Amino acid sequence: MEAVLVTGGAGFIGSHFVKRLLRTDEVAHVTVLDALTYAGHLENLGTAFFSPKLTFVEGNILDAQLVDDLVDRSTAVVHFAAESHVDRSLINAGGFLATNVLGTQTLLDAAMRHRIEKFVHVSTDEVYGPQVTGCAREEDPLRPTVPYAASKAASDLVALSYHHTYGVPVCVTRSSNNYGPGQHPEKIIPLFVTRLLQGDPVTLHGDGGHVRNWLHVEDNCQGLERILFDGQPGEIYNLGAGTELTNRELTDMLLILCGAGPEAVTYIEDRTANDRRYAMDCTKAMGMGYRPSRPLSDGLAETVEWYRANPNRWAPLLRNPHAPTPTVTLAPATTERRTSHA
Ligand SMILES: NC(=O)c1ccc[n+]([C@@H]2O[C@H](COP(=O)([O-])OP(=O)(O)OC[C@H]3O[C@@H](n4cnc5c(N)ncnc54)[C@H](O)[C@@H]3O)[C@@H](O)[C@H]2O)c1
């Protein structure tokens, strides 16, 4: 992989992945394309931003001309850019469909034209919908229940259709909930940690019995890197860690790590379409050498320490927790700010 284009590389998972790629000798150059929405921050890239192997481009994946230009200079694409927060999709589905579906299609069109060697489309376990029992396998039907998950499911299908129709070497990854340093405090773990560290209460939906699987962001990036290098075009890979627990159990662990008592927890009415349980079978990725290695207890302790040590990174984001999803137009401005260190 000579030159990898990473979309959404200033977001949570994308920035961890970019730092990992820059440490890899197998990749000569990384270009990040990111619109720097409320969820994207150059600080996430840290000193990696100044690497001579990195070019950062501020721009929108819906800008077909810009995307064509960048894909033309790349040999592979790893596509993270998305509207990613379920709660926001309940109030503005349109922005999710535009970025997540049409943005993906814009990238795929360019990948088709420029004969990209590998296109990794980063998706989620939420596309399978709730699993009452058992674990979702890659060939299972998709039953998304909220606009975010539906937009990701649609983009997965569009991506796979470009493989079947045009031969674009697409791999789709579906990971369970990620956690780790640098996640936006709108997501449950950083939301609860930052509130508890400030002495504020946290709120659980319903009875707190919703089951999620938690995957350390570095373990996800390890799997993504493996798929980038060795994934078979046209294949889907589930990436999880088998750490199934209820939100109540998760909260109990966070209370201890943050030094708070059970009185810090309150319960409210359940959220609309709050899927009861997600679970995936990850045998296929394991067969390719994918090995999530971080025990949840260690990963959570490390994550809490990061938030304790870096209030400068998350406190400013709390001041505007309901920042609107930016309006994404289908004819974006042509003036893009580009910063090149290449
Ligand atoms: N966070 C999770 O637990 C999780 C789990 C499974 C899958 N995923 C998927 O992984 C990917 C990354 O998730 P994340 O948590 O890092 O998200 P994030 O919200 O932290 O980051 C998204 C990034 O995409 C950028 N972006 C948004 N719209 C854009 C556009 N139109 N053009 C260019 N850039 C744009 C943002 O500025 C931001 O930097 C997403 O595709 C998400 O669906 C996330």
The ligand as an SDF file (V2000), in Angstrom:
LIG
                    3D

 44 48  0  0  0  0  0  0  0  0999 V2000
  -17.4640    4.7110   17.5820 N   0  0  0  0  0  0  0  0  0  0  0  0
  -17.8920    3.4710   17.5110 C   0  0  0  0  0  0  0  0  0  0  0  0
  -18.1280    2.8380   18.5320 O   0  0  0  0  0  0  0  0  0  0  0  0
  -18.0830    2.8040   16.1770 C   0  0  0  0  0  0  0  0  0  0  0  0
  -18.4270    1.4450   16.1550 C   0  0  0  0  0  0  0  0  0  0  0  0
  -18.5700    0.8110   14.9160 C   0  0  0  0  0  0  0  0  0  0  0  0
  -18.3680    1.5210   13.7380 C   0  0  0  0  0  0  0  0  0  0  0  0
  -18.0730    2.8490   13.7940 N   0  0  0  0  0  0  0  0  0  0  0  0
  -17.8600    3.5610   12.5160 C   0  0  0  0  0  0  0  0  0  0  0  0
  -16.5090    3.9710   12.4940 O   0  0  0  0  0  0  0  0  0  0  0  0
  -16.3840    5.2130   11.7850 C   0  0  0  0  0  0  0  0  0  0  0  0
  -15.6710    6.2330   12.6600 C   0  0  0  0  0  0  0  0  0  0  0  0
  -16.4050    6.3670   13.8810 O   0  0  0  0  0  0  0  0  0  0  0  0
  -15.9120    7.4080   14.9930 P   0  0  0  0  0  0  0  0  0  0  0  0
  -16.5090    6.9960   16.2730 O   0  0  0  0  0  0  0  0  0  0  0  0
  -14.4480    7.6150   14.8860 O   0  0  0  0  0  0  0  0  0  0  0  0
  -16.6640    8.7140   14.4810 O   0  0  0  0  0  0  0  0  0  0  0  0
  -16.4040   10.2510   14.8310 P   0  0  0  0  0  0  0  0  0  0  0  0
  -17.7520   10.8700   14.8470 O   0  0  0  0  0  0  0  0  0  0  0  0
  -15.5350   10.3670   16.0380 O   0  0  0  0  0  0  0  0  0  0  0  0
  -15.5610   10.7830   13.5920 O   0  0  0  0  0  0  0  0  0  0  0  0
  -16.1300   10.9840   12.3180 C   0  0  0  0  0  0  0  0  0  0  0  0
  -15.1450   11.8300   11.5140 C   0  0  0  0  0  0  0  0  0  0  0  0
  -15.6800   11.9820   10.2030 O   0  0  0  0  0  0  0  0  0  0  0  0
  -15.5930   13.3540    9.8330 C   0  0  0  0  0  0  0  0  0  0  0  0
  -16.6910   13.6360    8.8900 N   0  0  0  0  0  0  0  0  0  0  0  0
  -18.0280   13.6250    9.1390 C   0  0  0  0  0  0  0  0  0  0  0  0
  -18.7180   13.9470    8.0380 N   0  0  0  0  0  0  0  0  0  0  0  0
  -17.8080   14.1440    7.0550 C   0  0  0  0  0  0  0  0  0  0  0  0
  -17.8990   14.4940    5.6760 C   0  0  0  0  0  0  0  0  0  0  0  0
  -19.0970   14.6980    5.0860 N   0  0  0  0  0  0  0  0  0  0  0  0
  -16.7580   14.6060    4.9470 N   0  0  0  0  0  0  0  0  0  0  0  0
  -15.5430   14.3930    5.5350 C   0  0  0  0  0  0  0  0  0  0  0  0
  -15.4000   14.0790    6.8500 N   0  0  0  0  0  0  0  0  0  0  0  0
  -16.5130   13.9580    7.5950 C   0  0  0  0  0  0  0  0  0  0  0  0
  -15.7230   14.1250   11.1260 C   0  0  0  0  0  0  0  0  0  0  0  0
  -15.1920   15.4370   11.0430 O   0  0  0  0  0  0  0  0  0  0  0  0
  -14.9530   13.2290   12.0900 C   0  0  0  0  0  0  0  0  0  0  0  0
  -13.5790   13.5580   12.1000 O   0  0  0  0  0  0  0  0  0  0  0  0
  -17.7950    5.6150   11.3870 C   0  0  0  0  0  0  0  0  0  0  0  0
  -18.0040    5.2270   10.0550 O   0  0  0  0  0  0  0  0  0  0  0  0
  -18.6920    4.8090   12.3310 C   0  0  0  0  0  0  0  0  0  0  0  0
  -19.9310    4.5350   11.7300 O   0  0  0  0  0  0  0  0  0  0  0  0
  -17.9220    3.4990   14.9810 C   0  0  0  0  0  0  0  0  0  0  0  0
  1  2  1  0
  2  3  2  0
  2  4  1  0
  4  5  1  0
  4 44  2  0
  5  6  2  0
  6  7  1  0
  7  8  2  0
  8  9  1  0
  8 44  1  0
  9 10  1  0
  9 42  1  0
 10 11  1  0
 11 12  1  0
 11 40  1  0
 12 13  1  0
 13 14  1  0
 14 15  2  0
 14 16  1  0
 14 17  1  0
 17 18  1  0
 18 19  2  0
 18 20  1  0
 18 21  1  0
 21 22  1  0
 22 23  1  0
 23 24  1  0
 23 38  1  0
 24 25  1  0
 25 26  1  0
 25 36  1  0
 26 27  1  0
 26 35  1  0
 27 28  2  0
 28 29  1  0
 29 30  1  0
 29 35  2  0
 30 31  1  0
 30 32  2  0
 32 33  1  0
 33 34  2  0
 34 35  1  0
 36 37  1  0
 36 38  1  0
 38 39  1  0
 40 41  1  0
 40 42  1  0
 42 43  1  0
M  CHG  2   8   1  16  -1
M  END
$$$$
